[in-house]
Amino acid sequence: MITVEGLSSLGADTKEGLARCLNKEDFYLRMVNMGLKDARFETLGEKLAQKDWDGAFEQAHALKGVLGNLALTPLFAPVSEITENLRAKTQTDYTELYNTMMEKRKEILAL
């Protein structure tokens, strides 16, 4: 079960995330669970594999907002880098950044 302590131990800024959720732990954790189950994680991977850079940017940008608002730093950092590279129209291999983000997501979901 995902807890504030578990999130903190994996590098999330739970103090900031809680503050954005009016310091209501149950609400914050519910939002974290919803955010982690967002289908855009998988869609981003598909768009990157297809080299659909505009579609990938849309997915990454949306995830960046969700993860930033929840202060899930371990996921926010790689998705931010993906987003900014896509914004700059950098056509590169995003596999490592995407896999890092997905591994961190898996770690959090395993709490």
All heavy atoms as an XYZ file, in Angstrom:
870
protein
N       0.838     -1.183      0.000
C       0.000      0.000      0.000
C       0.885      1.249      0.000
O       1.848      1.338      0.760
C      -0.894     -0.004      1.243
C      -1.829      1.166      1.284
S      -3.076      1.046      2.574
C      -2.157      1.680      3.962
N       0.559      2.165     -0.858
C       1.324      3.405     -0.948
C       1.040      4.256      0.286
O      -0.114      4.473      0.655
C       0.968      4.166     -2.232
C       1.355      3.338     -3.454
C       1.653      5.524     -2.269
C       0.929      3.935     -4.774
N       2.116      4.715      0.898
C       2.014      5.576      2.076
C       2.869      6.815      1.853
O       3.755      6.826      0.986
C       2.519      4.862      3.344
O       3.921      4.563      3.173
C       1.743      3.580      3.625
N       2.622      7.828      2.652
C       3.429      9.042      2.584
C       4.880      8.709      2.915
O       5.800      9.178      2.243
C       2.862     10.130      3.529
C       3.820     11.298      3.646
C       1.500     10.595      3.029
N       5.080      7.874      3.907
C       6.440      7.497      4.308
C       7.145      6.744      3.181
O       8.327      6.975      2.903
C       6.413      6.634      5.576
C       5.935      7.370      6.812
C       4.403      7.531      6.876
O       3.663      6.811      6.173
O       3.955      8.416      7.630
N       6.424      5.831      2.550
C       7.001      5.080      1.442
C       7.371      5.983      0.282
O       8.445      5.847     -0.313
N       6.490      6.906     -0.046
C       6.780      7.866     -1.116
C       8.009      8.701     -0.778
O       8.877      8.918     -1.624
C       5.576      8.778     -1.358
C       4.354      8.128     -2.003
C       3.163      9.082     -1.954
C       4.652      7.706     -3.427
N       8.079      9.143      0.467
C       9.236      9.942      0.905
C      10.525      9.147      0.779
O      11.546      9.672      0.342
C       9.060     10.397      2.357
O       8.027     11.334      2.452
N      10.466      7.870      1.140
C      11.670      7.035      1.094
C      12.170      6.835     -0.333
O      13.352      6.568     -0.538
C      11.418      5.677      1.757
O      10.605      4.863      0.931
N      11.288      6.990     -1.309
C      11.686      6.845     -2.707
C      12.004      8.184     -3.367
O      12.268      8.244     -4.560
C      10.591      6.108     -3.494
C      10.381      4.650     -3.100
C       9.222      4.049     -3.880
C      11.645      3.834     -3.322
N      11.966      9.265     -2.595
C      12.408     10.559     -3.101
C      11.319     11.551     -3.451
O      11.610     12.634     -3.959
N      10.066     11.208     -3.199
C       8.987     12.163     -3.473
C       9.010     13.275     -2.432
O       9.339     13.045     -1.267
C       7.633     11.454     -3.449
N       8.659     14.460     -2.852
C       8.577     15.598     -1.934
C       7.156     15.635     -1.371
O       6.319     16.434     -1.772
C       8.908     16.893     -2.671
C       8.970     18.103     -1.751
O       8.555     17.991     -0.569
O       9.418     19.162     -2.217
N       6.895     14.741     -0.436
C       5.541     14.579      0.081
C       5.052     15.807      0.837
O       3.849     16.071      0.856
C       5.429     13.331      0.969
O       6.424     13.395      1.999
C       5.631     12.066      0.149
N       5.952     16.559      1.419
C       5.538     17.781      2.108
C       4.881     18.735      1.115
O       3.815     19.286      1.373
C       6.738     18.441      2.793
C       6.388     19.652      3.601
C       7.611     20.209      4.326
C       7.226     21.438      5.119
N       8.383     22.036      5.795
N       5.508     18.892     -0.042
C       4.954     19.762     -1.079
C       3.662     19.163     -1.643
O       2.670     19.868     -1.846
C       5.962     19.960     -2.205
C       5.464     20.879     -3.297
C       6.492     21.095     -4.401
O       7.702     21.038     -4.125
O       6.060     21.311     -5.535
N       3.668     17.868     -1.919
C       2.482     17.215     -2.457
C       1.295     17.314     -1.520
O       0.171     17.607     -1.949
N       1.542     17.090     -0.242
C       0.476     17.215      0.751
C      -0.051     18.643      0.815
O      -1.258     18.866      0.913
C       0.965     16.765      2.128
C       0.979     15.268      2.361
C       1.813     14.921      3.588
C      -0.438     14.730      2.513
N       0.851     19.602      0.763
C       0.431     21.008      0.821
C      -0.501     21.340     -0.342
O      -1.479     22.074     -0.171
C       1.650     21.922      0.808
N      -0.227     20.772     -1.503
C      -1.085     21.024     -2.667
C      -2.441     20.334     -2.537
O      -3.363     20.650     -3.275
C      -0.380     20.561     -3.932
C       0.787     21.455     -4.261
C       1.388     21.118     -5.577
N       2.462     22.064     -5.844
C       3.411     21.855     -6.706
N       3.413     20.761     -7.427
N       4.354     22.756     -6.882
N      -2.512     19.384     -1.620
C      -3.776     18.665     -1.372
C      -4.356     19.054     -0.018
O      -4.981     18.244      0.671
C      -3.536     17.160     -1.457
S      -3.198     16.585     -3.125
N      -4.109     20.298      0.386
C      -4.659     20.861      1.621
C      -4.264     20.067      2.858
O      -4.998     20.008      3.842
C      -6.187     20.965      1.519
C      -6.706     21.721      0.300
C      -8.205     21.580      0.194
C      -6.281     23.165      0.337
N      -3.088     19.413      2.788
C      -2.558     18.596      3.877
C      -3.501     17.464      4.285
O      -3.464     17.001      5.419
C      -2.175     19.451      5.086
C      -0.933     20.258      4.792
O       0.055     19.728      4.288
N      -0.982     21.546      5.064
N      -4.301     17.010      3.329
C      -5.201     15.882      3.568
C      -4.543     14.633      2.988
O      -4.548     14.416      1.778
C      -6.559     16.136      2.937
C      -7.262     17.311      3.583
C      -8.627     17.507      3.025
C      -9.239     18.713      3.746
N     -10.673     18.717      3.680
N      -3.980     13.824      3.887
C      -3.209     12.659      3.467
C      -4.030     11.694      2.613
O      -3.539     11.199      1.599
C      -2.647     11.940      4.700
C      -1.710     10.820      4.364
C      -1.040     10.236      5.588
O      -0.667     10.992      6.515
O      -0.895      9.005      5.608
N      -5.260     11.412      3.013
C      -6.079     10.470      2.254
C      -6.343     10.991      0.833
O      -6.296     10.233     -0.140
C      -7.384     10.154      2.979
C      -8.258     11.378      3.218
O      -7.720     12.494      3.398
O      -9.493     11.215      3.257
N      -6.583     12.283      0.714
C      -6.809     12.892     -0.592
C      -5.538     12.825     -1.441
O      -5.579     12.448     -2.623
C      -7.280     14.337     -0.424
C      -7.499     15.063     -1.720
C      -8.432     14.606     -2.645
C      -6.788     16.211     -2.012
C      -8.634     15.286     -3.848
C      -6.989     16.892     -3.206
C      -7.912     16.422     -4.122
N      -4.413     13.162     -0.846
C      -3.130     13.115     -1.552
C      -2.847     11.705     -2.060
O      -2.518     11.516     -3.237
C      -2.005     13.604     -0.631
C      -0.622     13.483     -1.230
C      -0.267     14.178     -2.382
C       0.341     12.676     -0.638
C       1.007     14.063     -2.932
C       1.619     12.564     -1.171
C       1.942     13.260     -2.320
O       3.197     13.151     -2.866
N      -2.999     10.723     -1.208
C      -2.714      9.346     -1.613
C      -3.684      8.864     -2.689
O      -3.300      8.121     -3.594
C      -2.717      8.419     -0.396
C      -1.586      8.677      0.600
C      -1.751      7.797      1.833
C      -0.218      8.492     -0.039
N      -4.921      9.295     -2.618
C      -5.892      8.942     -3.656
C      -5.464      9.551     -4.998
O      -5.524      8.903     -6.039
C      -7.286      9.418     -3.250
C      -8.386      8.859     -4.117
C      -9.766      9.159     -3.596
N      -9.896     10.554     -3.174
C     -10.423     10.943     -2.024
N     -10.898     10.066     -1.178
N     -10.498     12.226     -1.717
N      -5.003     10.802     -4.964
C      -4.538     11.465     -6.186
C      -3.272     10.792     -6.734
O      -3.119     10.630     -7.949
C      -4.264     12.955     -5.939
C      -5.494     13.791     -5.616
S      -6.690     13.846     -6.962
C      -7.900     12.676     -6.371
N      -2.382     10.389     -5.837
C      -1.166      9.685     -6.261
C      -1.545      8.387     -6.963
O      -1.033      8.084     -8.050
C      -0.232      9.413     -5.056
C       0.853      8.405     -5.422
C       0.398     10.710     -4.556
N      -2.441      7.625     -6.371
C      -2.874      6.374     -6.993
C      -3.490      6.616     -8.363
O      -3.199      5.887     -9.317
C      -3.867      5.634     -6.083
C      -3.166      4.826     -5.032
O      -2.406      3.924     -5.343
N      -3.414      5.145     -3.774
N      -4.324      7.625     -8.468
C      -4.934      7.955     -9.763
C      -3.861      8.375    -10.770
O      -3.886      7.947    -11.928
C      -5.972      9.065     -9.602
C      -7.250      8.610     -8.944
S      -8.426      9.951     -8.618
C      -8.600     10.703    -10.213
N      -2.937      9.196    -10.339
C      -1.878      9.672    -11.222
C      -0.998      8.553    -11.734
O      -0.622      8.521    -12.909
N      -0.688      7.603    -10.874
C       0.184      6.496    -11.265
C      -0.496      5.530    -12.230
O       0.171      4.798    -12.944
C       0.668      5.743    -10.027
C       1.619      6.514     -9.121
C       1.873      5.743     -7.842
C       2.923      6.831     -9.847
N      -1.812      5.543    -12.242
C      -2.558      4.642    -13.128
C      -2.956      5.324    -14.435
O      -3.661      4.738    -15.247
C      -3.790      4.113    -12.395
C      -3.401      3.214    -11.238
C      -4.585      2.758    -10.442
C      -4.081      1.927     -9.254
N      -5.122      1.704     -8.284
N      -2.467      6.518    -14.654
C      -2.795      7.288    -15.856
C      -2.334      6.531    -17.107
O      -1.172      6.121    -17.204
C      -2.096      8.647    -15.774
C      -2.608      9.643    -16.778
O      -2.794      9.267    -17.954
O      -2.825     10.804    -16.393
N      -3.216      6.363    -18.052
C      -2.913      5.646    -19.295
C      -1.871      6.360    -20.147
O      -1.276      5.754    -21.051
C      -4.192      5.441    -20.098
N      -1.621      7.631    -19.859
C      -0.641      8.379    -20.662
C       0.775      7.840    -20.502
O       1.620      8.068    -21.370
C      -0.704      9.867    -20.332
C      -1.970     10.508    -20.897
C      -2.056     11.957    -20.536
N      -2.521     12.076    -19.165
C      -3.269     13.056    -18.718
N      -3.620     14.037    -19.518
N      -3.667     13.087    -17.473
N       1.049      7.104    -19.424
C       2.375      6.485    -19.291
C       2.623      5.544    -20.470
O       3.664      5.609    -21.118
C       2.487      5.698    -17.977
C       2.720      6.543    -16.761
C       1.681      6.817    -15.900
C       3.972      7.049    -16.468
C       1.881      7.585    -14.758
C       4.189      7.817    -15.336
C       3.141      8.089    -14.481
N       1.667      4.660    -20.716
C       1.808      3.699    -21.805
C       1.716      4.383    -23.163
O       2.461      4.051    -24.087
C       0.758      2.599    -21.684
C       1.033      1.602    -20.579
C       0.764      2.123    -19.166
O      -0.003      3.093    -18.997
O       1.339      1.543    -18.222
N       0.802      5.336    -23.282
C       0.648      6.039    -24.552
C       1.923      6.785    -24.913
O       2.327      6.811    -26.079
C      -0.550      7.006    -24.500
O      -1.711      6.272    -24.111
C      -0.796      7.654    -25.849
N       2.582      7.363    -23.931
C       3.855      8.043    -24.180
C       4.861      7.063    -24.769
O       5.537      7.372    -25.753
C       4.407      8.668    -22.899
C       5.817      9.258    -22.988
C       5.899     10.347    -24.050
C       6.247      9.795    -21.624
N       4.963      5.881    -24.182
C       5.889      4.869    -24.700
C       5.579      4.503    -26.141
O       6.488      4.361    -26.978
N       4.302      4.368    -26.447
C       3.888      4.043    -27.816
C       4.266      5.158    -28.781
O       4.799      4.909    -29.875
C       2.379      3.803    -27.865
C       1.930      2.569    -27.117
C       0.433      2.534    -26.866
O      -0.312      3.392    -27.428
O      -0.006      1.646    -26.115
N       3.993      6.397    -28.382
C       4.285      7.545    -29.251
C       5.786      7.685    -29.478
O       6.226      7.992    -30.594
C       3.719      8.843    -28.661
C       2.213      8.856    -28.516
C       1.507      8.863    -29.835
C       0.012      8.954    -29.657
N      -0.707      8.851    -30.919
N       6.571      7.453    -28.436
C       8.023      7.521    -28.590
C       8.516      6.427    -29.529
O       9.369      6.674    -30.386
C       8.714      7.407    -27.228
C       8.552      8.598    -26.287
C       9.093      8.261    -24.908
C       9.216      9.846    -26.850
N       7.985      5.211    -29.381
C       8.396      4.100    -30.241
C       8.039      4.367    -31.697
O       8.787      3.983    -32.610
C       7.749      2.804    -29.760
N       6.921      5.047    -31.925
C       6.468      5.377    -33.284
C       7.171      6.622    -33.842
O       6.945      6.995    -34.990
C       4.956      5.626    -33.287
C       4.133      4.429    -32.915
C       2.690      4.804    -32.560
O       2.303      5.975    -32.567
N       1.897      3.799    -32.237
N       7.973      7.253    -32.995
C       8.636      8.516    -33.346
C       7.619      9.597    -33.705
O       7.857     10.464    -34.544
C       9.666      8.326    -34.451
C      10.799      7.388    -34.054
C      11.862      7.336    -35.100
C      12.951      6.335    -34.849
N      13.428      6.095    -33.547
N       6.480      9.527    -33.034
C       5.435     10.549    -33.164
C       5.766     11.616    -32.128
O       5.237     11.627    -31.018
C       4.057      9.922    -32.903
C       2.925     10.933    -32.912
O       3.183     12.154    -33.076
O       1.763     10.512    -32.728
N       6.671     12.489    -32.496
C       7.219     13.451    -31.534
C       6.162     14.414    -31.009
O       6.175     14.746    -29.824
C       8.391     14.217    -32.156
C       9.452     13.329    -32.724
C       9.942     13.355    -33.994
C      10.167     12.271    -32.064
N      10.908     12.380    -34.163
C      11.066     11.701    -32.999
C      10.132     11.731    -30.789
C      11.914     10.645    -32.697
C      10.979     10.671    -30.471
C      11.857     10.136    -31.412
N       5.252     14.856    -31.856
C       4.208     15.772    -31.390
C       3.256     15.064    -30.427
O       2.890     15.614    -29.388
C       3.428     16.360    -32.574
C       4.266     17.315    -33.411
O       5.219     17.906    -32.869
O       3.959     17.462    -34.610
N       2.870     13.847    -30.771
C       1.998     13.076    -29.883
C       2.688     12.751    -28.573
O       2.083     12.801    -27.499
N       3.975     12.421    -28.649
C       4.746     12.124    -27.441
C       4.849     13.368    -26.561
O       4.727     13.275    -25.334
C       6.143     11.620    -27.809
N       5.049     14.521    -27.192
C       5.122     15.759    -26.414
C       3.831     15.994    -25.644
O       3.873     16.341    -24.459
C       5.420     16.972    -27.313
C       5.342     18.267    -26.569
C       6.374     18.662    -25.721
C       4.225     19.083    -26.672
C       6.289     19.853    -24.999
C       4.131     20.263    -25.956
C       5.170     20.651    -25.119
N       2.687     15.804    -26.294
C       1.400     16.004    -25.618
C       1.271     15.104    -24.390
O       0.836     15.554    -23.331
C       0.246     15.728    -26.580
C       0.077     16.778    -27.650
C      -1.036     16.428    -28.629
O      -1.951     15.671    -28.256
O      -0.971     16.925    -29.762
N       1.640     13.845    -24.547
C       1.545     12.891    -23.440
C       2.525     13.252    -22.323
O       2.166     13.261    -21.136
C       1.815     11.461    -23.938
C       0.878     10.985    -25.011
C      -0.577     11.066    -24.625
O      -0.984     10.549    -23.584
N      -1.381     11.707    -25.452
N       3.762     13.544    -22.699
C       4.789     13.873    -21.702
C       4.437     15.157    -20.957
O       4.593     15.230    -19.727
C       6.152     14.008    -22.385
N       3.952     16.145    -21.686
C       3.611     17.421    -21.063
C       2.485     17.248    -20.048
O       2.533     17.806    -18.940
C       3.227     18.431    -22.143
C       3.060     19.812    -21.631
N       1.831     20.337    -21.317
C       3.968     20.785    -21.356
C       1.989     21.579    -20.878
N       3.267     21.870    -20.891
N       1.487     16.457    -20.395
C       0.375     16.207    -19.473
C       0.864     15.452    -18.232
O       0.498     15.794    -17.103
C      -0.725     15.421    -20.171
N       1.697     14.436    -18.440
C       2.237     13.686    -17.297
C       3.109     14.574    -16.413
O       3.078     14.453    -15.184
C       3.056     12.485    -17.776
C       2.268     11.283    -18.244
C       3.198     10.252    -18.880
C       1.491     10.658    -17.083
N       3.867     15.447    -17.034
C       4.717     16.362    -16.263
C       3.869     17.185    -15.305
O       4.238     17.371    -14.143
C       5.495     17.268    -17.217
C       6.395     18.263    -16.527
C       7.101     19.151    -17.551
C       7.827     20.276    -16.839
N       8.370     21.255    -17.781
N       2.728     17.657    -15.780
C       1.832     18.441    -14.923
C       1.296     17.619    -13.765
O       1.300     18.059    -12.617
N       0.830     16.427    -14.056
C       0.283     15.546    -13.007
C       1.357     15.215    -11.977
O       1.151     15.366    -10.766
C      -0.277     14.244    -13.630
C      -0.617     13.225    -12.555
C      -1.489     14.535    -14.495
N       2.500     14.766    -12.450
C       3.574     14.336    -11.542
C       4.166     15.501    -10.770
O       4.548     15.352     -9.603
C       4.652     13.594    -12.332
C       4.153     12.334    -13.042
C       5.223     11.779    -13.965
C       3.697     11.292    -12.029
N       4.218     16.668    -11.391
C       4.715     17.852    -10.702
C       3.779     18.279     -9.591
O       4.219     18.597     -8.484
N       2.486     18.267     -9.874
C       1.511     18.651     -8.857
C       1.502     17.685     -7.678
O       1.237     18.087     -6.550
C       0.111     18.770     -9.461
C      -0.063     20.068    -10.205
O       0.465     21.098     -9.808
N      -0.791     20.024    -11.298
N       1.802     16.431     -7.941
C       1.843     15.435     -6.867
C       3.218     15.364     -6.208
O       3.403     14.630     -5.251
C       1.449     14.061     -7.414
C       0.004     13.962     -7.910
C      -0.222     12.644     -8.618
C      -0.973     14.152     -6.760
N       4.166     16.124     -6.727
C       5.535     16.181     -6.200
C       6.200     14.804     -6.194
O       6.933     14.464     -5.281
C       5.556     16.820     -4.808
N       5.936     14.031     -7.246
C       6.553     12.715     -7.386
C       7.873     12.879     -8.146
O       8.016     12.511     -9.303
C       5.598     11.754     -8.098
C       4.311     11.449     -7.350
C       3.387     10.570     -8.177
C       4.618     10.793     -6.001
N       8.836     13.427     -7.458
C      10.123     13.816     -8.015
C      10.822     12.707     -8.810
O      11.366     12.987     -9.879
C      11.046     14.325     -6.893
O      10.324     15.281     -6.120
C      12.311     14.948     -7.444
N      10.822     11.455     -8.337
C      11.513     10.415     -9.107
C      10.924     10.196    -10.503
O      11.634      9.757    -11.401
C      11.338      9.150     -8.258
C      10.994      9.627     -6.891
C      10.292     10.939     -7.071
N       9.663     10.505    -10.689
C       9.025     10.394    -12.002
C       9.054     11.727    -12.735
O       9.166     11.775    -13.961
C       7.571      9.941    -11.851
C       7.351      8.582    -11.205
C       5.879      8.359    -10.932
C       7.896      7.480    -12.068
N       8.933     12.800    -11.976
C       8.889     14.136    -12.549
C      10.191     14.487    -13.279
O      10.150     15.075    -14.366
C       8.595     15.167    -11.461
C       8.514     16.578    -11.962
C       7.414     17.009    -12.691
C       9.535     17.481    -11.717
C       7.328     18.311    -13.159
C       9.475     18.782    -12.180
C       8.363     19.202    -12.902
N      11.328     14.113    -12.704
C      12.615     14.470    -13.310
C      12.770     13.888    -14.719
O      13.050     14.640    -15.666
C      13.766     14.058    -12.399
N      12.581     12.580    -14.919
C      12.749     12.076    -16.280
C      11.680     12.560    -17.252
O      11.981     12.848    -18.415
C      12.713     10.556    -16.128
C      12.177     10.269    -14.785
C      12.395     11.497    -13.954
N      10.430     12.676    -16.804
C       9.392     13.143    -17.731
C       9.607     14.614    -18.092
O       9.302     15.031    -19.204
C       7.959     12.870    -17.208
C       7.497     13.918    -16.214
C       6.978     12.793    -18.367
N      10.180     15.380    -17.186
C      10.508     16.785    -17.494
C      11.577     16.855    -18.567
O      11.486     17.671    -19.495
C      10.994     17.513    -16.249
O       9.954     17.681    -15.343
N      12.574     16.002    -18.449
C      13.644     15.988    -19.446
C      13.101     15.558    -20.812
O      13.434     16.159    -21.840
C      14.775     15.058    -19.006
C      16.008     15.195    -19.844
C      17.205     14.452    -19.286
O      17.224     14.114    -18.088
O      18.132     14.202    -20.085
N      12.244     14.552    -20.814
C      11.616     14.117    -22.063
C      10.811     15.270    -22.662
O      10.930     15.581    -23.855
C      10.710     12.889    -21.825
C      11.547     11.661    -21.486
C       9.837     12.616    -23.049
C      10.736     10.461    -20.996
N      10.003     15.913    -21.823
C       9.137     17.009    -22.292
C       9.961     18.139    -22.905
O       9.639     18.629    -23.993
C       8.287     17.562    -21.129
O       7.495     16.500    -20.595
C       7.386     18.695    -21.580
N      10.997     18.551    -22.208
C      11.782     19.688    -22.703
C      12.554     19.342    -23.970
O      12.699     20.187    -24.859
C      12.694     20.226    -21.600
C      11.926     20.801    -20.419
C      10.767     21.724    -20.822
O      10.959     22.637    -21.664
O       9.646     21.531    -20.314
N      13.039     18.110    -24.071
C      13.714     17.700    -25.308
C      12.733     17.653    -26.474
O      13.066     18.065    -27.584
C      14.400     16.345    -25.136
C      15.698     16.444    -24.377
O      16.400     17.442    -24.463
N      16.020     15.416    -23.623
N      11.526     17.154    -26.210
C      10.514     17.120    -27.268
C      10.067     18.529    -27.645
O       9.834     18.811    -28.817
C       9.322     16.269    -26.833
C       9.579     14.762    -26.767
C       8.438     14.067    -26.046
C       9.794     14.186    -28.155
N       9.968     19.408    -26.662
C       9.600     20.805    -26.945
C      10.633     21.438    -27.878
O      10.291     22.218    -28.763
C       9.509     21.598    -25.641
C       9.031     23.031    -25.826
C       9.120     23.863    -24.548
N       8.623     23.229    -23.356
C       7.351     23.225    -22.935
N       6.432     23.835    -23.665
N       7.008     22.641    -21.812
N      11.899     21.077    -27.679
C      12.983     21.612    -28.509
C      13.117     20.858    -29.832
O      14.034     21.130    -30.606
C      14.296     21.551    -27.733
N      12.199     19.912    -30.070
C      12.196     19.105    -31.306
C      13.451     18.251    -31.440
O      13.942     17.997    -32.533
C      12.023     19.989    -32.542
C      10.799     20.886    -32.520
C       9.549     20.104    -32.736
C       8.376     21.085    -32.870
N       7.100     20.456    -32.754
N      13.987     17.795    -30.300
C      15.150     16.923    -30.300
C      14.710     15.501    -30.606
O      14.000     14.883    -29.812
C      15.868     16.964    -28.936
O      16.183     18.319    -28.628
C      17.124     16.129    -28.933
N      15.128     15.008    -31.750
C      14.786     13.642    -32.141
C      15.935     12.740    -31.730
O      16.980     12.720    -32.366
C      14.518     13.578    -33.636
C      13.327     14.410    -34.037
C      13.054     14.371    -35.523
O      13.625     13.584    -36.249
N      12.165     15.245    -35.965
N      15.718     12.029    -30.633
C      16.758     11.190    -30.057
C      16.131      9.909    -29.545
O      14.924      9.716    -29.642
C      17.498     11.954    -28.927
O      18.623     11.186    -28.510
C      16.585     12.222    -27.743
N      16.928      9.051    -28.985
C      16.423      7.816    -28.390
C      16.039      8.121    -26.934
O      16.901      8.407    -26.108
C      17.498      6.736    -28.452
C      17.017      5.398    -27.917
O      15.849      5.291    -27.483
O      17.819      4.447    -27.934
N      14.768      8.060    -26.658
C      14.250      8.379    -25.334
C      14.098      7.143    -24.450
O      13.560      7.238    -23.358
C      12.889      9.088    -25.462
C      13.010     10.482    -26.031
C      12.853     10.703    -27.389
C      13.285     11.567    -25.208
C      12.959     11.980    -27.916
C      13.391     12.836    -25.721
C      13.229     13.038    -27.083
O      13.345     14.306    -27.581
N      14.580      6.009    -24.924
C      14.374      4.732    -24.232
C      14.859      4.777    -22.789
O      14.139      4.353    -21.877
C      15.071      3.589    -24.994
O      14.592      3.582    -26.338
C      14.795      2.248    -24.338
N      16.061      5.253    -22.558
C      16.624      5.251    -21.201
C      15.800      6.115    -20.247
O      15.469      5.693    -19.135
C      18.080      5.720    -21.217
C      18.750      5.596    -19.858
C      20.221      5.964    -19.903
O      20.847      5.885    -20.975
O      20.741      6.339    -18.833
N      15.449      7.318    -20.677
C      14.649      8.200    -19.823
C      13.266      7.601    -19.560
O      12.773      7.620    -18.431
C      14.477      9.577    -20.471
C      15.665     10.509    -20.398
C      15.444     11.713    -21.296
C      15.896     10.949    -18.961
N      12.648      7.069    -20.595
C      11.326      6.471    -20.446
C      11.387      5.263    -19.509
O      10.557      5.125    -18.608
C      10.767      6.065    -21.816
C       9.415      5.408    -21.723
C       8.274      6.170    -21.461
C       9.260      4.037    -21.874
C       7.025      5.573    -21.358
C       8.020      3.438    -21.776
C       6.911      4.211    -21.518
O       5.678      3.621    -21.404
N      12.392      4.408    -19.710
C      12.524      3.225    -18.847
C      12.796      3.604    -17.399
O      12.283      2.956    -16.474
C      13.612      2.285    -19.371
C      13.184      1.568    -20.636
O      12.000      1.505    -20.970
N      14.147      1.039    -21.359
N      13.582      4.639    -17.178
C      13.843      5.122    -15.822
C      12.541      5.547    -15.161
O      12.255      5.174    -14.025
C      14.835      6.301    -15.837
O      16.084      5.841    -16.348
C      15.026      6.894    -14.452
N      11.743      6.314    -15.895
C      10.462      6.770    -15.360
C       9.550      5.581    -15.045
O       8.931      5.526    -13.980
C       9.780      7.698    -16.367
C       8.445      8.230    -15.908
S       7.631      9.245    -17.155
C       7.274      8.026    -18.409
N       9.489      4.630    -15.932
C       8.603      3.479    -15.738
C       9.073      2.591    -14.585
O       8.255      2.024    -13.852
C       8.481      2.684    -17.035
C       7.784      3.466    -18.145
S       6.126      4.063    -17.714
C       5.191      2.551    -17.920
N      10.383      2.468    -14.405
C      10.907      1.690    -13.275
C      10.564      2.364    -11.941
O      10.187      1.700    -10.978
C      12.429      1.502    -13.392
C      12.820      0.397    -14.339
C      12.275     -0.960    -13.932
O      12.379     -1.341    -12.745
O      11.735     -1.658    -14.820
N      10.699      3.674    -11.888
C      10.355      4.410    -10.671
C       8.861      4.283    -10.392
O       8.456      4.123     -9.240
C      10.758      5.885    -10.790
C      12.240      6.114    -10.884
C      12.948      5.637     -9.642
C      14.431      5.901     -9.718
N      15.131      5.424     -8.522
N       8.060      4.329    -11.439
C       6.609      4.156    -11.279
C       6.319      2.769    -10.693
O       5.519      2.624     -9.771
C       5.929      4.318    -12.629
C       4.438      4.072    -12.617
C       3.908      4.143    -14.025
N       2.490      3.893    -14.103
C       1.911      3.212    -15.070
N       2.644      2.711    -16.057
N       0.622      3.026    -15.090
N       6.997      1.769    -11.229
C       6.811      0.394    -10.754
C       7.200      0.273     -9.271
O       6.516     -0.393     -8.497
C       7.648     -0.541    -11.619
C       7.451     -2.003    -11.349
C       8.281     -2.828    -12.335
C       8.192     -4.297    -12.033
N       9.004     -5.088    -12.973
N       8.296      0.917     -8.886
C       8.744      0.891     -7.489
C       7.681      1.489     -6.573
O       7.394      0.953     -5.496
C      10.038      1.689     -7.304
C      11.269      1.006     -7.799
C      12.508      1.874     -7.624
O      12.637      2.543     -6.564
O      13.346      1.889     -8.540
N       7.116      2.610     -6.986
C       6.098      3.272     -6.168
C       4.835      2.407     -6.081
O       4.266      2.231     -5.019
C       5.774      4.679     -6.689
C       6.999      5.591     -6.521
C       4.585      5.278     -5.956
C       6.879      6.944     -7.206
N       4.429      1.862     -7.218
C       3.225      1.018     -7.221
C       3.405     -0.235     -6.366
O       2.430     -0.796     -5.878
C       2.849      0.638     -8.655
C       2.224      1.749     -9.490
C       2.142      1.352    -10.951
C       0.847      2.123     -8.929
N       4.656     -0.668     -6.182
C       4.934     -1.862     -5.387
C       4.908     -1.606     -3.869
O       4.993     -2.554     -3.090
C       6.283     -2.448     -5.782
N       4.788     -0.345     -3.476
C       4.780     -0.035     -2.041
C       3.599     -0.714     -1.348
O       2.554     -0.901     -1.888
C       4.695      1.473     -1.819
C       5.950      2.273     -2.132
C       5.665      3.773     -2.004
C       7.089      1.888     -1.217
